[in-house]
């Protein structure tokens, strides 16, 4: 993960946690892999779980545990690390 990717992802996590969301990390963006972090509010743990594959999916849940959306991360080495976003999580990517 490049410094610019790290900065973008930290900003995304900051906004998500400030909104009261929890974050789960799936260590693949193409369907393989596993959930390596589940319903966390720990930025350090979330960041540590990222970039073990070519991409990750972040799943956001509200305080009641309801899914609010996902963000797909693909590590390209530039500022396009956020490849896709759905649901209310899309608002976190701006």
C-alpha positions in Angstrom: 0.0 0.0 0.0 1.4 3.3 -1.0 1.4 6.4 1.2 -1.4 8.0 -0.9 -3.5 4.9 -0.7 -3.0 4.8 3.1 -4.0 8.4 3.4 -7.2 7.9 1.3 -8.2 4.8 3.3 -7.5 6.4 6.7 -9.7 9.3 5.7 -12.5 6.9 4.7 -12.2 5.0 8.0 -12.2 8.3 9.9 -15.5 9.3 8.3 -17.0 5.9 8.8 -16.1 5.7 12.4 -17.3 9.3 13.0 -20.6 8.3 11.5 -20.9 5.5 14.1 -20.2 2.6 11.7 -18.3 -0.6 12.3 -16.0 -2.0 9.6 -15.4 -5.6 8.5 -12.6 -6.5 6.1 -12.8 -9.2 3.5 -9.3 -9.9 2.2 -10.2 -10.3 -1.4 -12.3 -8.2 -3.9 -13.1 -11.1 -6.3 -15.0 -13.4 -4.0 -12.2 -15.6 -2.7 -10.7 -14.9 0.7 -12.2 -14.5 4.2 -13.4 -11.9 6.7 -10.3 -11.1 8.6 -11.8 -8.3 10.7 -15.4 -8.3 11.8 -17.4 -5.3 13.1 -14.4 -3.3 14.3 -14.0 0.3 15.3 -10.2 -0.1 15.8 -8.4 1.8 13.0 -5.1 0.1 13.8 -6.6 -3.4 13.5 -8.5 -2.5 10.3 -5.4 -1.0 8.6 -3.3 -4.0 9.6 -5.7 -6.4 7.9 -5.5 -4.5 4.6 -3.3 -5.1 1.5 -2.7 -8.8 2.1 -4.1 -9.4 -1.4 -4.5 -7.2 -4.4 -7.7 -5.8 -3.0 -10.2 -5.8 -0.1 -13.8 -5.2 0.5 -14.9 -3.1 3.5 -18.4 -3.7 4.8 -19.9 -1.0 6.9 -22.7 -1.5 9.5 -24.6 1.0 11.6 -24.9 0.9 15.4 -27.8 -1.5 15.1 -25.7 -4.0 13.0 -27.6 -3.3 9.8 -25.5 -3.2 6.6 -25.1 0.2 5.2 -22.8 -0.5 2.2 -19.5 -1.6 1.0 -16.3 -0.1 -0.5 -14.0 -2.1 -2.8 -10.3 -1.3 -2.5 -7.9 -2.3 -5.3 -4.2 -1.5 -4.7 -2.9 0.2 -7.9 -0.2 2.3 -6.4 -2.0 5.6 -7.0 -5.0 7.6 -5.8 -7.6 5.3 -7.4 -7.6 2.8 -4.5 -11.4 3.1 -4.1 -12.6 1.1 -7.0 -16.3 0.9 -6.1 -18.8 1.9 -3.4 -22.4 1.0 -2.7 -25.2 2.0 -0.4 -24.7 4.7 2.2 -20.9 3.9 2.3 -20.6 5.6 -1.1 -21.0 9.0 0.7 -17.9 8.2 2.7 -15.7 8.1 -0.4 -16.1 11.8 -1.3 
